[in-house]
Amino acid sequence: MQRINSGIVECVPNFSEARDLAKIKQITDAIESVSGVTLLDVDPGADTNRTVVTFVGGPESAVEAAFRAIQTASQVLDMSTHKGAHPRMGATDVCPFVPVAGLTLEDCAELARRLAERVGRELGIPVYLYESAAATPERKNLAAVRKGEYEGLTQKLQDPSWKPDFGPSEFNAKTGATIIGAREFLIAYNITLNSKVKDHATDLAFELREKGRVARRGQTNAYYSSGEILFYAEGCFPCGNCDHDAATFEALELHCRQAHGIDLRHLLSLNDIDATESVIGRKAYRAGLFTECKAIGWVVEEYGRAQLSINLTNYKVTPPHAVLEATRRLASERGLVVTGSEIVGLVPFPALHQAGQHYLRAMGKSPFVPSEDGLKTAVYSMGLADVSPFDIEKKVLGLPKRFEKGLMALSAAAFTEEVSRDTPAPGGGSIAAFAGSLGAALASMVANLTQSKASHEGAERELLAIAEASQKVKDALVLAVDEDTNAFNGYMEALRLPKGTPEEKAVRSAAMQAGLKEAVAVPLQTAAWSLEAMKLADRVAKVGNPNSLTDALVGCAAAFAGVRGGLWNVMINLKDIKDVAYVDEMRARCAATLVEAKALMAKVGDEGDARLEAMIEAKRK
């Protein structure tokens, strides 16, 4: 098997233990003993008696860490005494690899196969592959592989159709079996009810999940389980999603596809019915509301409430906030209340940010606000801190890049003091980027203030477009404040290289030239972003609230300082670069940018002054 040496992979093993944290600590210590991996999260659930562990690293390091974790779990855990609410098959129940950066899903499938082979060979544990690593379509679905759970494993291993992909076909009472695979990011998401009745959560879960539920008609109350179960019969094939009855199965297939957008054969296969054979006498099924969604109901004694336990296997198709809102609606119909929700393990930034934007829109507000505000809106709106704390810094994977100990982490006063000290950095380049970021921030502010009061739909769309673009430009320029300092520091490090021999001089000279070009690239980008901020300020000055005109004008002026300052910092570094063609190209780009920025600043200034004079005259009349 070929080694995969680059990229970042996430691994999320689930262990069948959560009450003895000392044992879990032994497992996570084994993970952290591998160089090149970072343990991100350890999430034990006492009632489920299951711990979800999340770590990231390079491909080879991740495989080694996963093996050591499975090995340790096989030594310290004993499945013969395990009890818990969550379905499980082994001490290490599942172990998926998830691509994060620089890797494909197939790369992760290859890692899964390599790990599975080693676990089966060295540890003697039966291993099944699932999702993108599955050897056959029948084993892709985790629920299908885990069907029967630990208690049914002896019988499963005796079935030739369920021979493990790796390892022995022999029951190991201590370790059970392990399921290893590769998948897209899975969000483990629980929704909490104001009830302690498992059936309440189960009824809702069956409405949501892709595989749906047994179809019924004639409900006597809001709970679907109160109706009469439907069966397929000769000449009568009832639709599980409406009152239509078809004369043949083929006619029912057509109806389901046209009326409901449902692939009936796929729905039945999810419920272990092979439609290539006769379905006469089999139960009819009603499709759930969401694809890429698996759900069950349970009661968590620790919280004293029932929960829907949901796995969202592709949040880009079915995001958590959509499932939550559907659950709130269905719960209300049944006299239930959703008190909140929780994310087990980590959640990708885009999923939570998208949720925040959804709720901001629902409030009639602009969704294009600082990402931190959007995330907090999602946490509050989804009740993510209902049953346990939700720390955004720890729970959200892939937060926007920032320099934790950089200049922009300082207070405004401390930043100003740092600039004033007798050190060459931070200097004009960082200040230019900061000025540009303030210009973009003001453009966003005016757009967001005006958006909810826009006079017509076209104006609202324009204001939202300005707010969205302004946030992106602002974020880029905030990063540039520290990137400019870091670029200059790179040049300074090159200056300190040894220069005693001709070879050392050559290395030092090349490093200095590279450092200078990097010192040019950052302020040049600062100037480009700042020019975009000027254009956004110009646009919002025209369509924004007239009372905020001066905010837009100041934004344009601040952004112009970013352009002018960025270009000056490009020019000061060009004088020492020996690449003549590069220098000439940069000078031409600077000249063109400056001409455009000066013309725009003059236009905006003249138009702004004229409008302000007109406002004064109008008041006098």
N, C-alpha and C positions, 0 to 999 in steps of 0.2 A: 504494500500500500504506500502510495506516494505521500511524502511529508508536505504539510501546508505550513509555510513558515511566516506568512505575513497576515495582517488583519487582526481584528478584535472580535472575539466571540463571547457571548453570554451563555452561562450554563446554570440551569435552575433545577437541581436535584430535590426531590421530595422524600423525606425520611419518615418512616412510621414510628415516630416518637416525639412527644412534646412535653411530657410530664417530668421526665428526668433530664434536666438541662445540662447536667454534668456529662451525660452521654453525647448530647448534641455538641457540647463544647469539644469533646474528643474528635468528633467528625469535622467540625469547622477548623480545628487546629491542624488536622491532616490536610485540609484544603490550603490553609495559609502557609503550610510548610513548603509549598511549591513556589519557586521564584517566578515572578512574572504574572501572578494572578492577584486580583484585589477582591476581597470579600465585601460585597455591597450590602447584603441584607440577610438577616436571620429572623424568620417569622414563625414562631411556634403557636399552635392553637391547642389549648388544653383539651377541649371537648372533642375535637377531631383527632386528637393525639397524633398530630402530623406537623412536621416542620418544613417550611419551604425556605431553601437556602439559595441565594443568588450571588454569583461571582462572575467576574469578567477577566479576560486575559488573552494572550496570544494563543493560537490554535493548539500548538503542541503542549504548552503549559496547562491549558484548560483540560485537555484529555488526561494528562498526568494527575491533575488535581481531582478530577472526577473519579479516576480509578482509585486513588488513595481514600477518597470519601466513601466509595462503595465498599472498599476493603475494610475500612474501619467500622462502618455500619454493620457489616457481616459479623464482625467480632464482638461488638458491644450491644447489639440489639437482638431480641428474640421474638420472632413473629408468633410463636406458639402461645405467647401470653398477651399478645396485642389486642386491644379493644379500642375502637374509635368510630366516630360518625362518618368519616370520609371513606369512600371506596378505596381499597388498596390490595396489592398482590404480594408485596415484599418489603423487606427492611428498607432497601432503597426502592421506592415504588416506581417512580419515573425519573428519568434523567435526560432532559432535552437540551440540545444545543441550538442557539439562536444567533443568526448573523447580526452583528452590530455595525461593523465598518470594514470594508475591504474584503468581504467574504460573501459568497453566494449561499443560497439554501442547499445546493448540491454539495458545496464544500463542507457544510455542517453535517450533511448526511454521511459524507465520507468519514468525518470525525466520529460520528455515532457508530458506524459499522466497525471502525477500528477499536473503539472502546468496548463495544459489545463482544467482539472476538476475544479480547484480552480478559474481560471479566468471566466469560464462559470457560476459557482455557485455564486461567490461573486460579480463579476462585471457585470454580465448579458450580456457578449459579446459572440456572436457566435464564436466558435473555431473549426477549422479544423486541423486534424493531417496529417502530410506529411512525406515523405521519410521513414526512418526506424521505425517511430512511427505510420505510417499509418495503419488504421484498415482494409483497403481493397486495393488491387493492383491498383484500379482506382484512388485512392487518393495519391499514392506515389509521382507522379510527381508534382512539385510545379506549373508548368505552367498550368497543367490541373485543379488543385484546384483553381488557381487564374483567370482562364479564365472568361471573362466578367467583371472582376475587380470590383471596387466599384460601378460603374454606373449600372452594371448588377446584383448587389447583391440582390436586392428586388425580382427579378424573380428567382434567384438561390435558395433563401431560401424557396420559395413556391414549389420547385421541391422536391418530397419525396426522390429521389435518391441523393439529395444533402443536406439532413438534417445534421446540424452540429454534429460533434462528441460530443461536449459539449456545453452547453449554449442554449439560446432560438433560435427558428427558426423565429425570428422577426428582422426586419430591424432596426438598430440603426444608424440614420443618422450621429450622431456625431462621433461614434467610428468605424463604419463599422464592419468588421470581422477580426479576427486574425488567423494566420496560425502558428502552433507550431509543432516542429518536432525534429528529431535527424538525423544527417548525418555525413559523413566523412568531413574532412576539405575542405571547398569550397573556391576557390580563385576567388574573384571578380576582373576581369581583363579587362581593356579597352584598345583598340588599336586606336590610333589617326591618321587621314588622313590629307593630305594637301588639303582638300575639305570641303565645307560647305553644300554639297548636301547629304541629308539623304539617298537617293536611292543608292548612291555610297557605303555607309557603309552597308546598308541592303543587297545589292547584294553579298558583301563579306561575311557577317554574315551567309547568307543562304547557302553559299558554305561550311562553316566550321561546322555548328551545326549538331548534331547527327540526328535530325529529317529531315534535308535536306530541299528540296523545291519541288514545282510543276515541273514536268519534261517537257522539251521542246526540240524541234529539229529545225534546220534551222536558227541558230542565224545569224544575219546580222552584228554584231559587237561583241566585247569582253564581253559585258554584257549579261548574260544568259537570262535576261528578254526580249531580242529582238526576241527570237524564238517563235515557235508555240506550244501551250500547247498540251500535249498528253493525250488521254483518253483511257480507256479500252473499247474494243468493242467485240462483239461476234466473236470468231475466231481470234482475233488480240489483243494480250496483249503486248504492247511495254515495253521494258526495259528502265527505266529512266536513266541508267548509261552508256548505249551504244546504238548502232543502231539495236540491235537484237529485233525481234518480235517473240513471242511464240504463238502457236495455242490455248493453254489453260493456265489458271492461274497456275495450278500445274506445267506445264512445265516452266513457267516463274519463279516460286519459285526455281526450281532446277537450272535454269540458273543463277539466282542471287546469289545463295549459292556457286555454283562451280566457276563462272567467277569473282565474285566480293566479295565473302565472306560476303554477305548481307543476313540477315534474313528479307525477304520481309514482312512477316506478322507483325513483330515487327516495321518495318519502317512505314507501313501503320497505325498501331495502334498509333504511335506517332503523326500522322496527323489525328486522330479521324476517321479512317476508319476501320471497323470491317470486316476482311477478311473471317470470318466464314459465312458471308452473301454474296450475289452477289455483285461484284464490277463493273459490267457492267455499263458504263456511268460515272464512277468515274474517277477523275484525276489520272494519274500515278505520282509517286514521284521519285525523284533523291536523293540518300543518301548523307549526308554530309561527310566530310573528317574525322571527329573525333567523337568517342564515348565519353560519359561523358562530353559533351560540349553543352552548350546552348548559343545562341547568337542572338542579335537583332542589328539594326542600329538606331542611333539617332544623333541629332545635339546638341552640348553643346554651347550655346550662350556665356557663360563665356570664353570659349577658342576660339570661333569663328571658330570651326571646327567640322566635323563629326567624330563620333567614332563608333567602334564596341564595344558593351557592352556584355561581355562574362562571363558566370559562368562556371568554371571548377570544376565539382562535384567530381572528383577523379584525382588529379594531378599526381598520380603514374601511371595512365593509359594514361592521356593526359596532359603533362606538358605545362606550358605557353610558353616556348621558341619554342616548336614545332608548336604551333598555330601561334605564331608571324612570324616564318619563312614562313609558308604556306601563311599567309596574305600578307607578303612582295612580294612573288612570284605572287600571284593573283592580287595584286594591280598594280604591274609593267605591267602585261598583259593588264590592263585597263587604263594605262597612269597615274595611281595614285602613290603617294608616302606615305609610312608609316613614319610619323615624329617621332613617339615614342609610348610609352605605359605607362599605370599607373596601379597600384595595389590599389584597394579600400579596406581599412582595412589592415589586416595583411597577410603575406605570410609565410609558414613554411620554416625554414632554408633549409631542403633538396631540396625543389623545386627550390629555388634561387641558391643554391650551385651547383645543377645539371646543371642549365642553364649556370652558369659561366664556369663549366668544359666543356660544349658543345662548347662554343665560344673559349675557349683556344685551344681545339683540332682543331677547324676550322682554327685557326691561325697557326697550326703546332707546338704549344707549349705544354708542359706538363700540364695536368689538375691538377696535384698533387702539389699544391702550398698552402701557408697558406690560411686558409678559408676566411680571410678578403680580400685577393687578388682576390679569386674566386668570392666573392659577389660583389666586386667593378666592376669586369669584366662584370658580369651580368647586373648591373645597367647601365653601359655605353653602352653595346651592345644592350640592350633592350630599351634604351631611357626612362628609368623609371623616369627621372627627367625632361621630356619634358614639361609637362603642370603644374607640381607642384613639390615641393621639395620631395626628397626621402631620409629619414633618416634611415639608416640601423639599428641603435640601437633601433629605435622606431617601425619600420615596419616589422622586421623579428622576427618571433616567434620561440623560441627554439635555440637561438644562443649557440654555444659551451660554456660549463661551464668555467668560469674564476672568479678570485677573484678581484672584481673591485677596492678594496683598499689594495690589497695584495702586496707582494714583487715584483712580476713580472709586476706590474703596475708602478713601479718606473723606473726612468732612470737608466742606467748602473752605473753612478757615484753615484746616491743616494742609489742604492742597495748595492754597495761596502761600502759606508759610514755606512749604517745600519748594515751590518755584522761586521764592525770594532768596534761598540759601546760595552759598558760593560754590555751587556744583553746576557743571555744564548741562546736566539733565535732571529733571525735565526742563525743556527750553521752549523756544518758539514753535517748534513743530507740534508739541503736545498741546500748547495753548491754542494753536490754530485749529487743531482737531476739536478741542473743547468748545471753542467759539462756534464752529460749524455745527456741533451737536446741539448747542443751545438754539441755534437758528432753526434746526429741524424740529426740536422740541416745541418751540413757539408756534411753528406752522401746524403741528399736530394739535396743540392746545386749542387754537382758534377753530380748527376744523371740528374737533370733538365738542366744543362749546356750542357751535352753531348747528351741528347735525340734527339734533332733536327738534330744532325750531326752523328747519329748512322750509322755504316757501312752497316748494314743489318737489316731486320725486326725482327729477333730473338733478336738482341742486343737491339733494341728499346723497345721491350716488356719487356726485363729484366730490362732496365733502368727505365721504367715507373713503374714496380712492386716495384723496390727499392724506387723510389720517393714516391709512395703511402704509403708503409710501414713506411718509415722514417718520413713522416708527422704525422702519427698516434702515433709513438713512441715519437716524439718530443712533441706533444700536451700533451700526458700523463705525460711526465717528467716535462713540464712547470707547470702543475697543482700540481705535487708532491713537487715543491719548497715550495709552501704555505701550502700544506697538511702536510708536515713534521713539519713545525712550529706549525700548529694547533694541531697536534697530541701531540707534546711536551707540548703545553699549557694545553691540557686536563690533563696530568699527574700533571702539576704544580697546576691546580685547585683542584685536588684530595688532594694534600699535604696541601692545605689550609682549608680542611674540619675540623670541630670541632672533638676533640678527648678526651673530658672530661669524658665520661662514656664508659663502655664496649661496649654498643650498637653503640655509635658514632665511637669508635675505629674500630669496625668490619666493619661498613659502609665505613669508610675512607680507611681501608686496602683493601677492595674489589675494591673500586674505583681506588686506586693506582695500583693494579695488572691489572685491565682492561686498565688503562691508559698506563701502560708499554707495554702491548701486542699490543695496537694500535700504540705506539711509535716504536714497532718492525715491525709491518706490513707494514708501509709506506716505510721505508728504504729498507726492503726486496724486495718490489715491485720495488723500484728505482733501486736496483741492477739487477733485472730481466730485466727491460726495458733497462737499460744501456748495458747489455750483448747483447740484440737484436740490439741495436745501433752499437755495435762493429761488429756484424756479417754483418750488412748492409754496414758499412764502408769497411769491407773486400771485400764484393761482388763488390762494386762500384770501389774500387781500381783496380780490375781486368778488368772491362769492361768500366770504365769511360775514359774520355780524359786523356792521359798521362800527359798533362800539368797541370792537376788538381790532380795529384797523391798525392802531399804533403797535399792537403786539406783533402783527404780521410784518410791519415795517421794521421794527427792531430785529425780528427774526431774520429778515433779508440782510440787514446791515451786519448782524453777527455772523451770518453765513458768508458774507463777502469778506469779512476779516479772516474766515477760515480759508477761503480761496486764496486771498492775497498772501496770507502767512504761509500756507502750504507751498505756493509757488516760490516764494523767497527762500524757503528751506531746500527746495529742489536746486535752485540756482547756486546757493552757497556751497553745495556738495559737488556740483558739476565741475567746478574749477580744478579739482584734484583728480578727476577721472581721466585716464589716458586713452580711453576708447573714443576716438574722435567722432566716428559715425554715431555712436550712442549719444554722445553729448549734443551733437547737432539735432538729432531726433527729439531729445528731451527739450531743448531750447525752443524748437518749433511748436511742440505741444503746449509748453508753458505760455508762449506768446498767444496762441489761438485761444486758450482757456481764459487768459487775462482779458483779451479783447471782448469776449462774450460776457464775462462777469462784469466788466466796467459798464458796458452798454446796458445790461440788465439792471444794475444798481442805479444808474442814472435815470432810467425809465421809471423804475419803481419809486425812487425818491421824488421825482417830479410829479408823478401821478398822486402819490401820497400827500405831498405838500398841497397840491391843488385841491384834493378832496377835504383836507383839514381846513383850509381857508374857506371852502364852500360851506362846511359845517358851521364855522363861526359866523359867517354872513347870514346863514339861514336862521340861526338863533337870534340875531339882532332884529330880524324882520318879524 
